[in-house]
Amino acid sequence: MLLPAVLQLGCSGQKSAIGTGAATVQSTGAVEARKGMVVTASEYASQVGLEVLKKGGNAVDATVAVQFALAVVYPNAGNIGGGGFMVYRAASGATSTLDYREKAASKASRNMYLDEAGNAIVEKSLYGSLASGVPGSVAGMVEAHQKYGKMKWADLVEPAVQLAKNGFKISARQARELNGLQAQLKKLNTLGTALIKEQWTAGDLLIQPELAFTMEQIRDKGRAGFYEGPVADAIVTQMNRDGGIISKEDLKNYQAVWRDAITGTYKDFKIITMPPPSSGGIALIQLLKSVEPFALKRWGFNKDSTVQVMVEAERRVYADRAAHLGDPDFYKVPTRTLMSDAYVKKRMADFNWNRATPSSAVSAGAISPAEHEETTHFSIVDAEGNAVSSTTTLNGSYGAVVVVKGAGFLLNNEMDDFSVKPGSPNMYGLVGGEANSIAPNKRMLSSMTPTILEKDGKLYMVVGTPGGSTIITSVFQTILNVVEFDQDMQAAVDAKKFHHQWLPDEVAFEAEAIDSVTVEKLKAKGYKMVPRGPIGRVDAILKVKSGYQGGADPRGDDKAMGF
């Protein structure tokens, strides 16, 4: 049995400077380890994954254990009621990706969130059981384990059982989040849930007996423990109770899908990333190709020319995302064209150094067809050199804010990731088109961008992040921080970030991401500069001579652990 004891591991002690434009910030230094590394959003989950690796489990075994542990200790995004994507690279260099993204129920319809006048009813796609797609996380972990796992399934789920049954101490951040959510939890969970309490305080023990029962079902019966039997009954009862449409047939018929990774290059690096229905992989490769001809290293980290060319690339790529990306089982995504050198060069051809290109003047490229920001990402490398980059989500923080009575887990609100009304923005301000319209059994488009990089045919980086629409740009910037600006893994993760997504036509940036002089220069060229709170929550691993560097994002309670 794997015990979820918490182990404090020290950092390397190295200091690394991060240029933020406004000032030079000292990184605490990346965690370094010789054999293997786990970086997740929770110290508990990282410890669970590390124990798997120490016992001889591989990266996929650790992925399974971490996924279930996060469903207990990080309920705002860790999940069994949601879905996600996994990119896998074997030590041999072989790659594959697993799509365990949620699907629309069989009773879903194109106009299910519109009123009689055709206007979007935003609340319906965000809160309550009707906002939920058919969950994919459990099916995804079963698929991954059957194909690549070495350890016994029950041993990998057991830590989650113990964490749910015996409880864990919540952080100050989690206490604030839960306290802020109490009114909504009470409104949407009239029969009660373990998440409801008059006042949460840092260090309080969160015990979840109903979730422990569900984890025991999954531990003992695998896939059938979730998609059939008492847990499936509880899901359907919840749907009937408050207007949801997921049926027992929807649950039983759900399948995770293995897909070929999409690949591209940036200078000496090979990019291995997720294909649709993730938009992230295609968009990331487009962004890297768009900026590759420019002298980013010479201009410097977040200087005016660097920011300008990156923003203009983002503007064009997000316009393409709105028009051309969707579930490939329902829509022919022009993947090869979107990532071609000729297409990307043409898209950047009207870039003007003297002024911003208005988003109103940018439409999707002409092609003939032939995410509140709560998600979570984890990166794992095992002693053999196998690597996993996995991003999983409920969509909004705490998903639909509905806990399935009797089963103890939160439902997702992924239906909002469809184009609820093509041409109208979703909760992240992203505008979607027909390619991502709602249809029965269809997977909704995602920004999740789990990614692995190679250099000279060898593993180089494992990277990903939560952040809704900012996911793609956060991964983009983290990669550039390392390969162009020579930052170590922790410094690249720590570095302040900025974001542009075509619409709305504004550049959002974290405090100190761009210095005041640079901001004024960009404003003079017509860029609308909007300061905002934290962007992304990157967890990443970098291969170095001594082994691995882990970078855990200080924007959360994230933790890198290695051995």
URRACOR-V742353 format. One record per run of one state. SS is the DSSP state (alpha for helix, beta for strand, coil for the rest). FROM is the first residue (numbers start at 1). TO is the last residue. If there is no record, write none. Layout:
ss=<SS:SS>
from=<FROM:FROM>
to=<TO:TO>
This chain:
ss=<coil:beta:coil:beta:coil:beta:coil:beta:coil:alpha:coil:alpha:coil:beta:coil:beta:coil:beta:coil:beta:coil:beta:coil:alpha:coil:alpha:coil:beta:coil:alpha:coil:alpha:coil:beta:coil:alpha:coil:beta:coil:alpha:coil:alpha:coil:alpha:coil:alpha:coil:beta:coil:beta:coil:beta:coil:beta:coil:alpha:coil:alpha:coil:alpha:coil:alpha:coil:alpha:coil:alpha:coil:beta:coil:beta:coil:beta:coil:beta:coil:alpha:coil:beta:coil:beta:coil:beta:coil:alpha:beta:coil:beta:coil:beta:coil:beta:coil:beta:coil:alpha:coil:alpha:coil:beta:coil:beta:coil:alpha:coil:beta:coil:beta:coil:beta:coil:beta:coil>
from=<1:16:20:24:28:31:34:37:41:43:55:59:74:83:90:95:101:103:104:114:115:120:121:122:127:129:132:134:135:137:149:153:167:168:170:172:189:205:207:209:222:224:228:229:243:248:254:257:260:262:267:269:274:278:279:280:293:296:300:304:325:335:339:341:348:359:362:374:382:387:396:403:404:410:411:414:418:419:420:425:426:431:432:434:437:438:443:444:446:447:451:456:458:464:468:484:489:495:498:500:507:511:516:525:529:533:539:545:547:553:559:563>
to=<15:19:23:27:30:33:36:40:42:54:58:73:82:89:94:100:102:103:113:114:119:120:121:126:128:131:133:134:136:148:152:166:167:169:171:188:204:206:208:221:223:227:228:242:247:253:256:259:261:266:268:273:277:278:279:292:295:299:303:324:334:338:340:347:358:361:373:381:386:395:402:403:409:410:413:417:418:419:424:425:430:431:433:436:437:442:443:445:446:450:455:457:463:467:483:488:494:497:499:506:510:515:524:528:532:538:544:546:552:558:562:563>
